[in-house]
Amino acid sequence: MDARLWDGTTDHVAMLKSLTMPLAPRESLGAATNRKLRLFAVACHRSLPGFLSWADGIDPKQIVLDAERHAEGPSPEENATDDLNSRATATSTWCGVWFAGDSAWGTVNSLVRSTGLFKGPLSPVRAASLLREIFGNPFRPCEAFRAECKLCVGLGRITDGFWLDVECPTCGGVGLVRRTPAWLGPCVMDLARAVGEERLPDGAFVTDRLFVLADALEEAGCTESELLSHLRCTVLCANCGHGVSHLLDEERRLYGGCLWCQSLETMPHRHFPGCWVLDLLLGKE
């Protein structure tokens, strides 16, 4: 797996394995935290047509809400784990995804084995697109947020994803800090937080708020094209799952369709909690 293959593949199993497998390239390590993997599982369930079949009259939407809240970290007064445990017995697929153990690799293995999740109505194209929605491209980290070490004055930069190693790979120190771009000001942060305050019925973010955030970033001086285009992405190629919303219909016809596979078929794209751009802006892992 590399940056270009990650962008265009529909092999969601290979994508999952590349995130945390023991021999994964260093660039991808650290991207797949338990929180991100679990929010990916939540996004998958939200994307199923009508969700799965649940037993004993349990509301699947409430289960997904509980799972999302628990992934983000329940407040001390909430016993979200017990609540989720009692509800999730309705499906072995969900239990396999959620209670795979503490390690991210165990969660990935469970996701890969969850036949109800990927051999049912959720297509591999949709699953791959959701991986790109949650993890971005871990092989091509956003330059503006790369970490640097205070102790060796930038010489100890790391390039393995959006988040920091415990130690600087150059000097072995612990002075790594995440850069804060000049355009990431209070106004942009407020708009990023506001995105999560309004949801569509399927739990996705409202696209208008994402467009406003993208415009604000651009006005503040952000030139990260991949970051901006993701916030504005509302349409994907139905064949390979690659984002095509930044191209007008006329341009897509001129280029023969999708720039990756030349298909003219499209499908709508939804942004869910765990979206790599929002997490990056808000400093979430």
ChimeraX commands (.cxc) that place a marker at each C-alpha (Angstrom):
marker #1 position 0.00,0.00,0.00 radius 0.5
marker #1 position 1.20,3.50,-0.81 radius 0.5
marker #1 position -0.34,6.97,-1.08 radius 0.5
marker #1 position -1.57,6.60,-4.67 radius 0.5
marker #1 position -3.00,3.11,-4.19 radius 0.5
marker #1 position -4.76,4.20,-1.01 radius 0.5
marker #1 position -6.52,6.98,-2.94 radius 0.5
marker #1 position -7.93,4.73,-5.65 radius 0.5
marker #1 position -8.29,1.19,-4.31 radius 0.5
marker #1 position -11.56,-0.48,-3.34 radius 0.5
marker #1 position -9.79,-3.24,-1.39 radius 0.5
marker #1 position -10.98,-2.15,2.05 radius 0.5
marker #1 position -9.44,-5.24,3.70 radius 0.5
marker #1 position -5.97,-4.32,2.43 radius 0.5
marker #1 position -6.54,-0.73,3.53 radius 0.5
marker #1 position -7.48,-1.80,7.05 radius 0.5
marker #1 position -4.50,-4.12,7.30 radius 0.5
marker #1 position -2.11,-1.42,6.11 radius 0.5
marker #1 position -3.09,0.81,9.02 radius 0.5
marker #1 position -1.91,-1.33,11.93 radius 0.5
marker #1 position -0.39,-4.60,10.76 radius 0.5
marker #1 position 2.99,-5.28,12.45 radius 0.5
marker #1 position 4.94,-4.89,9.20 radius 0.5
marker #1 position 3.02,-1.88,7.92 radius 0.5
marker #1 position 5.07,0.96,6.39 radius 0.5
marker #1 position 6.12,3.47,9.01 radius 0.5
marker #1 position 4.15,6.24,7.29 radius 0.5
marker #1 position 0.83,4.61,8.22 radius 0.5
marker #1 position 1.59,3.70,11.83 radius 0.5
marker #1 position -0.21,5.72,14.48 radius 0.5
marker #1 position -3.14,6.68,12.24 radius 0.5
marker #1 position -5.51,3.93,13.42 radius 0.5
marker #1 position -6.34,4.62,17.04 radius 0.5
marker #1 position -9.13,2.66,18.68 radius 0.5
marker #1 position -11.28,5.80,18.55 radius 0.5
marker #1 position -10.81,6.15,14.78 radius 0.5
marker #1 position -11.46,2.47,14.11 radius 0.5
marker #1 position -14.62,2.50,16.18 radius 0.5
marker #1 position -15.91,5.67,14.53 radius 0.5
marker #1 position -15.22,3.98,11.19 radius 0.5
marker #1 position -17.38,1.06,12.33 radius 0.5
marker #1 position -20.11,3.51,13.36 radius 0.5
marker #1 position -19.92,5.24,9.96 radius 0.5
marker #1 position -20.26,1.85,8.25 radius 0.5
marker #1 position -23.42,1.07,10.18 radius 0.5
marker #1 position -24.84,4.53,9.48 radius 0.5
marker #1 position -24.22,3.94,5.76 radius 0.5
marker #1 position -26.14,0.65,5.60 radius 0.5
marker #1 position -29.51,0.98,3.86 radius 0.5
marker #1 position -31.90,0.87,6.79 radius 0.5
marker #1 position -29.19,-0.44,9.14 radius 0.5
marker #1 position -29.02,-4.13,10.10 radius 0.5
marker #1 position -31.80,-6.31,11.49 radius 0.5
marker #1 position -31.99,-6.11,15.25 radius 0.5
marker #1 position -33.60,-8.41,17.76 radius 0.5
marker #1 position -36.02,-7.82,20.63 radius 0.5
marker #1 position -37.21,-4.44,19.37 radius 0.5
marker #1 position -33.90,-2.70,20.05 radius 0.5
marker #1 position -33.52,0.61,18.24 radius 0.5
marker #1 position -30.42,0.39,15.99 radius 0.5
marker #1 position -30.13,4.18,15.76 radius 0.5
marker #1 position -29.85,4.42,19.54 radius 0.5
marker #1 position -27.18,1.73,19.59 radius 0.5
marker #1 position -25.13,3.65,17.02 radius 0.5
marker #1 position -25.55,6.87,19.03 radius 0.5
marker #1 position -24.36,5.06,22.15 radius 0.5
marker #1 position -21.39,3.62,20.27 radius 0.5
marker #1 position -20.41,7.00,18.87 radius 0.5
marker #1 position -20.63,8.64,22.30 radius 0.5
marker #1 position -18.54,5.88,23.84 radius 0.5
marker #1 position -15.91,6.13,21.08 radius 0.5
marker #1 position -15.52,9.82,21.83 radius 0.5
marker #1 position -15.19,9.07,25.54 radius 0.5
marker #1 position -18.17,8.90,27.93 radius 0.5
marker #1 position -18.42,11.30,30.81 radius 0.5
marker #1 position -17.71,9.80,34.27 radius 0.5
marker #1 position -21.38,9.84,35.24 radius 0.5
marker #1 position -22.35,7.82,32.19 radius 0.5
marker #1 position -22.12,4.06,32.24 radius 0.5
marker #1 position -21.96,3.94,28.46 radius 0.5
marker #1 position -20.06,0.66,28.34 radius 0.5
marker #1 position -22.72,-1.24,30.27 radius 0.5
marker #1 position -25.45,0.39,28.22 radius 0.5
marker #1 position -23.75,-0.51,24.95 radius 0.5
marker #1 position -22.98,-4.03,26.17 radius 0.5
marker #1 position -26.62,-4.73,26.93 radius 0.5
marker #1 position -27.79,-3.35,23.60 radius 0.5
marker #1 position -25.09,-4.80,21.35 radius 0.5
marker #1 position -25.99,-8.41,22.14 radius 0.5
marker #1 position -28.54,-8.03,19.34 radius 0.5
marker #1 position -25.91,-8.69,16.69 radius 0.5
marker #1 position -22.74,-10.76,16.69 radius 0.5
marker #1 position -21.28,-8.54,13.97 radius 0.5
marker #1 position -21.49,-5.45,16.14 radius 0.5
marker #1 position -20.10,-7.28,19.16 radius 0.5
marker #1 position -17.20,-8.50,17.06 radius 0.5
marker #1 position -16.42,-4.99,15.90 radius 0.5
marker #1 position -16.81,-3.25,19.22 radius 0.5
marker #1 position -15.50,-5.72,21.77 radius 0.5
marker #1 position -12.46,-6.89,19.81 radius 0.5
marker #1 position -10.14,-5.98,22.65 radius 0.5
marker #1 position -8.05,-2.96,23.48 radius 0.5
marker #1 position -5.57,-3.23,20.63 radius 0.5
marker #1 position -6.27,-1.49,17.33 radius 0.5
marker #1 position -4.99,-4.53,15.44 radius 0.5
marker #1 position -7.55,-6.73,17.16 radius 0.5
marker #1 position -10.27,-4.30,16.11 radius 0.5
marker #1 position -9.05,-4.38,12.50 radius 0.5
marker #1 position -9.01,-8.17,12.47 radius 0.5
marker #1 position -12.56,-8.22,13.78 radius 0.5
marker #1 position -13.69,-5.72,11.15 radius 0.5
marker #1 position -12.16,-7.83,8.40 radius 0.5
marker #1 position -13.88,-10.97,9.74 radius 0.5
marker #1 position -17.26,-9.27,10.14 radius 0.5
marker #1 position -19.04,-10.87,7.21 radius 0.5
marker #1 position -22.29,-9.07,7.93 radius 0.5
marker #1 position -20.56,-5.72,7.59 radius 0.5
marker #1 position -18.79,-6.10,4.26 radius 0.5
marker #1 position -20.63,-8.89,2.46 radius 0.5
marker #1 position -24.02,-7.38,3.01 radius 0.5
marker #1 position -25.55,-4.23,1.53 radius 0.5
marker #1 position -22.45,-2.09,2.25 radius 0.5
marker #1 position -20.32,-2.36,-0.87 radius 0.5
marker #1 position -16.51,-2.51,-0.87 radius 0.5
marker #1 position -16.51,0.83,-2.73 radius 0.5
marker #1 position -18.49,2.46,0.08 radius 0.5
marker #1 position -16.35,0.82,2.77 radius 0.5
marker #1 position -13.15,2.07,1.09 radius 0.5
marker #1 position -14.58,5.58,0.77 radius 0.5
marker #1 position -15.45,5.58,4.48 radius 0.5
marker #1 position -11.88,4.58,5.32 radius 0.5
marker #1 position -10.67,7.60,3.36 radius 0.5
marker #1 position -13.30,9.73,5.12 radius 0.5
marker #1 position -12.07,8.72,8.58 radius 0.5
marker #1 position -8.33,8.28,8.02 radius 0.5
marker #1 position -7.60,10.60,5.10 radius 0.5
marker #1 position -4.44,9.34,3.41 radius 0.5
marker #1 position -2.09,8.13,6.18 radius 0.5
marker #1 position 0.69,7.78,3.61 radius 0.5
marker #1 position 0.46,11.48,2.68 radius 0.5
marker #1 position 0.16,13.51,5.90 radius 0.5
marker #1 position -0.91,17.13,5.84 radius 0.5
marker #1 position 2.28,19.17,5.64 radius 0.5
marker #1 position 0.94,22.04,7.73 radius 0.5
marker #1 position 0.47,19.79,10.78 radius 0.5
marker #1 position 3.64,17.72,10.72 radius 0.5
marker #1 position 5.32,17.49,14.07 radius 0.5
marker #1 position 8.72,18.84,14.95 radius 0.5
marker #1 position 10.98,18.53,17.95 radius 0.5
marker #1 position 11.77,21.49,20.19 radius 0.5
marker #1 position 15.01,19.86,21.31 radius 0.5
marker #1 position 16.62,19.59,17.88 radius 0.5
marker #1 position 14.87,22.64,16.40 radius 0.5
marker #1 position 12.90,20.91,13.70 radius 0.5
marker #1 position 15.50,18.37,12.64 radius 0.5
marker #1 position 13.55,15.61,14.29 radius 0.5
marker #1 position 10.44,15.91,12.20 radius 0.5
marker #1 position 8.37,12.79,11.72 radius 0.5
marker #1 position 6.34,11.96,8.63 radius 0.5
marker #1 position 4.31,8.99,9.81 radius 0.5
marker #1 position 0.80,10.35,9.91 radius 0.5
marker #1 position -1.01,13.21,11.52 radius 0.5
marker #1 position -0.13,12.41,15.13 radius 0.5
marker #1 position 3.04,12.31,17.15 radius 0.5
marker #1 position 5.40,9.56,18.24 radius 0.5
marker #1 position 6.31,9.43,21.92 radius 0.5
marker #1 position 9.94,10.13,21.15 radius 0.5
marker #1 position 11.69,12.16,18.50 radius 0.5
marker #1 position 13.14,9.68,15.96 radius 0.5
marker #1 position 16.26,11.85,15.54 radius 0.5
marker #1 position 17.36,12.82,19.05 radius 0.5
marker #1 position 15.27,10.43,21.15 radius 0.5
marker #1 position 13.85,13.33,23.09 radius 0.5
marker #1 position 10.30,13.91,24.12 radius 0.5
marker #1 position 9.96,17.44,22.78 radius 0.5
marker #1 position 7.73,16.67,19.83 radius 0.5
marker #1 position 4.92,19.15,19.32 radius 0.5
marker #1 position 2.23,19.45,16.68 radius 0.5
marker #1 position 2.54,22.53,14.53 radius 0.5
marker #1 position -0.28,25.05,14.68 radius 0.5
marker #1 position -0.68,26.79,11.33 radius 0.5
marker #1 position -1.21,30.54,11.38 radius 0.5
marker #1 position -4.57,30.13,9.65 radius 0.5
marker #1 position -5.95,27.92,12.45 radius 0.5
marker #1 position -7.39,30.77,14.48 radius 0.5
marker #1 position -10.30,31.05,16.95 radius 0.5
marker #1 position -12.87,31.73,14.20 radius 0.5
marker #1 position -11.90,28.61,12.25 radius 0.5
marker #1 position -11.88,26.52,15.44 radius 0.5
marker #1 position -15.36,27.74,16.38 radius 0.5
marker #1 position -16.67,26.85,12.92 radius 0.5
marker #1 position -15.05,23.40,13.12 radius 0.5
marker #1 position -16.70,22.71,16.48 radius 0.5
marker #1 position -20.04,23.97,15.15 radius 0.5
marker #1 position -20.06,21.35,12.37 radius 0.5
marker #1 position -20.93,18.65,14.89 radius 0.5
marker #1 position -23.85,20.59,16.35 radius 0.5
marker #1 position -26.21,19.87,13.47 radius 0.5
marker #1 position -26.72,16.46,11.86 radius 0.5
marker #1 position -28.69,14.96,9.01 radius 0.5
marker #1 position -31.11,12.10,9.81 radius 0.5
marker #1 position -28.43,9.51,8.99 radius 0.5
marker #1 position -26.00,11.13,11.44 radius 0.5
marker #1 position -23.86,12.79,8.77 radius 0.5
marker #1 position -22.68,16.39,9.02 radius 0.5
marker #1 position -24.58,19.13,7.18 radius 0.5
marker #1 position -22.68,19.94,4.00 radius 0.5
marker #1 position -23.42,23.68,4.16 radius 0.5
marker #1 position -21.49,23.94,7.41 radius 0.5
marker #1 position -18.55,22.13,5.87 radius 0.5
marker #1 position -18.60,24.52,2.91 radius 0.5
marker #1 position -18.59,27.51,5.27 radius 0.5
marker #1 position -15.64,26.01,7.15 radius 0.5
marker #1 position -13.73,25.45,3.91 radius 0.5
marker #1 position -14.36,29.04,2.82 radius 0.5
marker #1 position -13.21,30.34,6.22 radius 0.5
marker #1 position -10.02,28.29,6.03 radius 0.5
marker #1 position -9.28,29.62,2.57 radius 0.5
marker #1 position -9.92,33.21,3.64 radius 0.5
marker #1 position -7.61,32.70,6.62 radius 0.5
marker #1 position -4.77,31.68,4.30 radius 0.5
marker #1 position -5.03,27.88,4.17 radius 0.5
marker #1 position -3.59,26.52,0.92 radius 0.5
marker #1 position -3.85,22.80,1.72 radius 0.5
marker #1 position -5.78,21.73,-1.38 radius 0.5
marker #1 position -6.45,18.19,-0.15 radius 0.5
marker #1 position -7.90,19.46,3.11 radius 0.5
marker #1 position -10.13,22.03,1.39 radius 0.5
marker #1 position -11.32,19.67,-1.35 radius 0.5
marker #1 position -12.29,17.03,1.20 radius 0.5
marker #1 position -14.53,19.46,3.09 radius 0.5
marker #1 position -16.22,20.36,-0.20 radius 0.5
marker #1 position -16.57,16.79,-1.42 radius 0.5
marker #1 position -20.19,15.68,-1.81 radius 0.5
marker #1 position -19.90,13.25,-4.74 radius 0.5
marker #1 position -17.79,10.13,-5.21 radius 0.5
marker #1 position -17.10,7.90,-8.19 radius 0.5
marker #1 position -19.47,4.95,-7.85 radius 0.5
marker #1 position -16.91,2.62,-9.38 radius 0.5
marker #1 position -13.75,3.36,-7.36 radius 0.5
marker #1 position -14.96,5.66,-4.57 radius 0.5
marker #1 position -12.60,8.49,-5.48 radius 0.5
marker #1 position -13.81,12.03,-4.83 radius 0.5
marker #1 position -14.95,13.82,-7.98 radius 0.5
marker #1 position -16.96,16.72,-6.59 radius 0.5
marker #1 position -14.20,19.23,-7.27 radius 0.5
marker #1 position -14.71,18.69,-11.02 radius 0.5
marker #1 position -17.66,20.12,-12.90 radius 0.5
marker #1 position -19.79,17.73,-14.96 radius 0.5
marker #1 position -18.41,19.25,-18.15 radius 0.5
marker #1 position -14.83,18.72,-17.00 radius 0.5
marker #1 position -15.51,15.12,-16.04 radius 0.5
marker #1 position -16.95,14.43,-19.47 radius 0.5
marker #1 position -13.95,16.14,-21.05 radius 0.5
marker #1 position -11.55,13.91,-19.12 radius 0.5
marker #1 position -13.63,10.81,-19.80 radius 0.5
marker #1 position -15.17,10.65,-16.31 radius 0.5
marker #1 position -13.37,9.86,-13.07 radius 0.5
marker #1 position -9.69,10.73,-13.23 radius 0.5
marker #1 position -8.91,7.34,-11.66 radius 0.5
marker #1 position -11.13,4.92,-13.58 radius 0.5
marker #1 position -12.93,7.07,-16.23 radius 0.5
marker #1 position -16.35,6.05,-14.90 radius 0.5
marker #1 position -19.17,8.60,-15.23 radius 0.5
marker #1 position -21.28,6.99,-12.48 radius 0.5
marker #1 position -21.37,8.85,-9.16 radius 0.5
marker #1 position -22.76,8.35,-5.67 radius 0.5
marker #1 position -23.34,10.83,-2.82 radius 0.5
marker #1 position -20.69,11.26,-0.15 radius 0.5
marker #1 position -21.45,11.89,3.52 radius 0.5
marker #1 position -19.09,13.22,6.18 radius 0.5
marker #1 position -19.33,11.50,9.56 radius 0.5
marker #1 position -17.83,11.95,13.04 radius 0.5
marker #1 position -14.18,10.98,12.81 radius 0.5
marker #1 position -13.77,12.93,9.53 radius 0.5
marker #1 position -9.99,13.27,9.19 radius 0.5
marker #1 position -10.08,17.00,8.42 radius 0.5
marker #1 position -12.20,17.93,11.43 radius 0.5
marker #1 position -10.12,15.69,13.68 radius 0.5
marker #1 position -6.98,17.33,12.36 radius 0.5
marker #1 position -8.29,20.84,12.97 radius 0.5
marker #1 position -9.58,20.01,16.46 radius 0.5
marker #1 position -6.49,18.01,17.50 radius 0.5
marker #1 position -8.33,14.71,17.96 radius 0.5
marker #1 position -6.68,11.32,17.49 radius 0.5
marker link #1:1,2 radius 0.2
marker link #1:2,3 radius 0.2
marker link #1:3,4 radius 0.2
marker link #1:4,5 radius 0.2
marker link #1:5,6 radius 0.2
marker link #1:6,7 radius 0.2
marker link #1:7,8 radius 0.2
marker link #1:8,9 radius 0.2
marker link #1:9,10 radius 0.2
marker link #1:10,11 radius 0.2
marker link #1:11,12 radius 0.2
marker link #1:12,13 radius 0.2
marker link #1:13,14 radius 0.2
marker link #1:14,15 radius 0.2
marker link #1:15,16 radius 0.2
marker link #1:16,17 radius 0.2
marker link #1:17,18 radius 0.2
marker link #1:18,19 radius 0.2
marker link #1:19,20 radius 0.2
marker link #1:20,21 radius 0.2
marker link #1:21,22 radius 0.2
marker link #1:22,23 radius 0.2
marker link #1:23,24 radius 0.2
marker link #1:24,25 radius 0.2
marker link #1:25,26 radius 0.2
marker link #1:26,27 radius 0.2
marker link #1:27,28 radius 0.2
marker link #1:28,29 radius 0.2
marker link #1:29,30 radius 0.2
marker link #1:30,31 radius 0.2
marker link #1:31,32 radius 0.2
marker link #1:32,33 radius 0.2
marker link #1:33,34 radius 0.2
marker link #1:34,35 radius 0.2
marker link #1:35,36 radius 0.2
marker link #1:36,37 radius 0.2
marker link #1:37,38 radius 0.2
marker link #1:38,39 radius 0.2
marker link #1:39,40 radius 0.2
marker link #1:40,41 radius 0.2
marker link #1:41,42 radius 0.2
marker link #1:42,43 radius 0.2
marker link #1:43,44 radius 0.2
marker link #1:44,45 radius 0.2
marker link #1:45,46 radius 0.2
marker link #1:46,47 radius 0.2
marker link #1:47,48 radius 0.2
marker link #1:48,49 radius 0.2
marker link #1:49,50 radius 0.2
marker link #1:50,51 radius 0.2
marker link #1:51,52 radius 0.2
marker link #1:52,53 radius 0.2
marker link #1:53,54 radius 0.2
marker link #1:54,55 radius 0.2
marker link #1:55,56 radius 0.2
marker link #1:56,57 radius 0.2
marker link #1:57,58 radius 0.2
marker link #1:58,59 radius 0.2
marker link #1:59,60 radius 0.2
marker link #1:60,61 radius 0.2
marker link #1:61,62 radius 0.2
marker link #1:62,63 radius 0.2
marker link #1:63,64 radius 0.2
marker link #1:64,65 radius 0.2
marker link #1:65,66 radius 0.2
marker link #1:66,67 radius 0.2
marker link #1:67,68 radius 0.2
marker link #1:68,69 radius 0.2
marker link #1:69,70 radius 0.2
marker link #1:70,71 radius 0.2
marker link #1:71,72 radius 0.2
marker link #1:72,73 radius 0.2
marker link #1:73,74 radius 0.2
marker link #1:74,75 radius 0.2
marker link #1:75,76 radius 0.2
marker link #1:76,77 radius 0.2
marker link #1:77,78 radius 0.2
marker link #1:78,79 radius 0.2
marker link #1:79,80 radius 0.2
marker link #1:80,81 radius 0.2
marker link #1:81,82 radius 0.2
marker link #1:82,83 radius 0.2
marker link #1:83,84 radius 0.2
marker link #1:84,85 radius 0.2
marker link #1:85,86 radius 0.2
marker link #1:86,87 radius 0.2
marker link #1:87,88 radius 0.2
marker link #1:88,89 radius 0.2
marker link #1:89,90 radius 0.2
marker link #1:90,91 radius 0.2
marker link #1:91,92 radius 0.2
marker link #1:92,93 radius 0.2
marker link #1:93,94 radius 0.2
marker link #1:94,95 radius 0.2
marker link #1:95,96 radius 0.2
marker link #1:96,97 radius 0.2
marker link #1:97,98 radius 0.2
marker link #1:98,99 radius 0.2
marker link #1:99,100 radius 0.2
marker link #1:100,101 radius 0.2
marker link #1:101,102 radius 0.2
marker link #1:102,103 radius 0.2
marker link #1:103,104 radius 0.2
marker link #1:104,105 radius 0.2
marker link #1:105,106 radius 0.2
marker link #1:106,107 radius 0.2
marker link #1:107,108 radius 0.2
marker link #1:108,109 radius 0.2
marker link #1:109,110 radius 0.2
marker link #1:110,111 radius 0.2
marker link #1:111,112 radius 0.2
marker link #1:112,113 radius 0.2
marker link #1:113,114 radius 0.2
marker link #1:114,115 radius 0.2
marker link #1:115,116 radius 0.2
marker link #1:116,117 radius 0.2
marker link #1:117,118 radius 0.2
marker link #1:118,119 radius 0.2
marker link #1:119,120 radius 0.2
marker link #1:120,121 radius 0.2
marker link #1:121,122 radius 0.2
marker link #1:122,123 radius 0.2
marker link #1:123,124 radius 0.2
marker link #1:124,125 radius 0.2
marker link #1:125,126 radius 0.2
marker link #1:126,127 radius 0.2
marker link #1:127,128 radius 0.2
marker link #1:128,129 radius 0.2
marker link #1:129,130 radius 0.2
marker link #1:130,131 radius 0.2
marker link #1:131,132 radius 0.2
marker link #1:132,133 radius 0.2
marker link #1:133,134 radius 0.2
marker link #1:134,135 radius 0.2
marker link #1:135,136 radius 0.2
marker link #1:136,137 radius 0.2
marker link #1:137,138 radius 0.2
marker link #1:138,139 radius 0.2
marker link #1:139,140 radius 0.2
marker link #1:140,141 radius 0.2
marker link #1:141,142 radius 0.2
marker link #1:142,143 radius 0.2
marker link #1:143,144 radius 0.2
marker link #1:144,145 radius 0.2
marker link #1:145,146 radius 0.2
marker link #1:146,147 radius 0.2
marker link #1:147,148 radius 0.2
marker link #1:148,149 radius 0.2
marker link #1:149,150 radius 0.2
marker link #1:150,151 radius 0.2
marker link #1:151,152 radius 0.2
marker link #1:152,153 radius 0.2
marker link #1:153,154 radius 0.2
marker link #1:154,155 radius 0.2
marker link #1:155,156 radius 0.2
marker link #1:156,157 radius 0.2
marker link #1:157,158 radius 0.2
marker link #1:158,159 radius 0.2
marker link #1:159,160 radius 0.2
marker link #1:160,161 radius 0.2
marker link #1:161,162 radius 0.2
marker link #1:162,163 radius 0.2
marker link #1:163,164 radius 0.2
marker link #1:164,165 radius 0.2
marker link #1:165,166 radius 0.2
marker link #1:166,167 radius 0.2
marker link #1:167,168 radius 0.2
marker link #1:168,169 radius 0.2
marker link #1:169,170 radius 0.2
marker link #1:170,171 radius 0.2
marker link #1:171,172 radius 0.2
marker link #1:172,173 radius 0.2
marker link #1:173,174 radius 0.2
marker link #1:174,175 radius 0.2
marker link #1:175,176 radius 0.2
marker link #1:176,177 radius 0.2
marker link #1:177,178 radius 0.2
marker link #1:178,179 radius 0.2
marker link #1:179,180 radius 0.2
marker link #1:180,181 radius 0.2
marker link #1:181,182 radius 0.2
marker link #1:182,183 radius 0.2
marker link #1:183,184 radius 0.2
marker link #1:184,185 radius 0.2
marker link #1:185,186 radius 0.2
marker link #1:186,187 radius 0.2
marker link #1:187,188 radius 0.2
marker link #1:188,189 radius 0.2
marker link #1:189,190 radius 0.2
marker link #1:190,191 radius 0.2
marker link #1:191,192 radius 0.2
marker link #1:192,193 radius 0.2
marker link #1:193,194 radius 0.2
marker link #1:194,195 radius 0.2
marker link #1:195,196 radius 0.2
marker link #1:196,197 radius 0.2
marker link #1:197,198 radius 0.2
marker link #1:198,199 radius 0.2
marker link #1:199,200 radius 0.2
marker link #1:200,201 radius 0.2
marker link #1:201,202 radius 0.2
marker link #1:202,203 radius 0.2
marker link #1:203,204 radius 0.2
marker link #1:204,205 radius 0.2
marker link #1:205,206 radius 0.2
marker link #1:206,207 radius 0.2
marker link #1:207,208 radius 0.2
marker link #1:208,209 radius 0.2
marker link #1:209,210 radius 0.2
marker link #1:210,211 radius 0.2
marker link #1:211,212 radius 0.2
marker link #1:212,213 radius 0.2
marker link #1:213,214 radius 0.2
marker link #1:214,215 radius 0.2
marker link #1:215,216 radius 0.2
marker link #1:216,217 radius 0.2
marker link #1:217,218 radius 0.2
marker link #1:218,219 radius 0.2
marker link #1:219,220 radius 0.2
marker link #1:220,221 radius 0.2
marker link #1:221,222 radius 0.2
marker link #1:222,223 radius 0.2
marker link #1:223,224 radius 0.2
marker link #1:224,225 radius 0.2
marker link #1:225,226 radius 0.2
marker link #1:226,227 radius 0.2
marker link #1:227,228 radius 0.2
marker link #1:228,229 radius 0.2
marker link #1:229,230 radius 0.2
marker link #1:230,231 radius 0.2
marker link #1:231,232 radius 0.2
marker link #1:232,233 radius 0.2
marker link #1:233,234 radius 0.2
marker link #1:234,235 radius 0.2
marker link #1:235,236 radius 0.2
marker link #1:236,237 radius 0.2
marker link #1:237,238 radius 0.2
marker link #1:238,239 radius 0.2
marker link #1:239,240 radius 0.2
marker link #1:240,241 radius 0.2
marker link #1:241,242 radius 0.2
marker link #1:242,243 radius 0.2
marker link #1:243,244 radius 0.2
marker link #1:244,245 radius 0.2
marker link #1:245,246 radius 0.2
marker link #1:246,247 radius 0.2
marker link #1:247,248 radius 0.2
marker link #1:248,249 radius 0.2
marker link #1:249,250 radius 0.2
marker link #1:250,251 radius 0.2
marker link #1:251,252 radius 0.2
marker link #1:252,253 radius 0.2
marker link #1:253,254 radius 0.2
marker link #1:254,255 radius 0.2
marker link #1:255,256 radius 0.2
marker link #1:256,257 radius 0.2
marker link #1:257,258 radius 0.2
marker link #1:258,259 radius 0.2
marker link #1:259,260 radius 0.2
marker link #1:260,261 radius 0.2
marker link #1:261,262 radius 0.2
marker link #1:262,263 radius 0.2
marker link #1:263,264 radius 0.2
marker link #1:264,265 radius 0.2
marker link #1:265,266 radius 0.2
marker link #1:266,267 radius 0.2
marker link #1:267,268 radius 0.2
marker link #1:268,269 radius 0.2
marker link #1:269,270 radius 0.2
marker link #1:270,271 radius 0.2
marker link #1:271,272 radius 0.2
marker link #1:272,273 radius 0.2
marker link #1:273,274 radius 0.2
marker link #1:274,275 radius 0.2
marker link #1:275,276 radius 0.2
marker link #1:276,277 radius 0.2
marker link #1:277,278 radius 0.2
marker link #1:278,279 radius 0.2
marker link #1:279,280 radius 0.2
marker link #1:280,281 radius 0.2
marker link #1:281,282 radius 0.2
marker link #1:282,283 radius 0.2
marker link #1:283,284 radius 0.2
marker link #1:284,285 radius 0.2
view
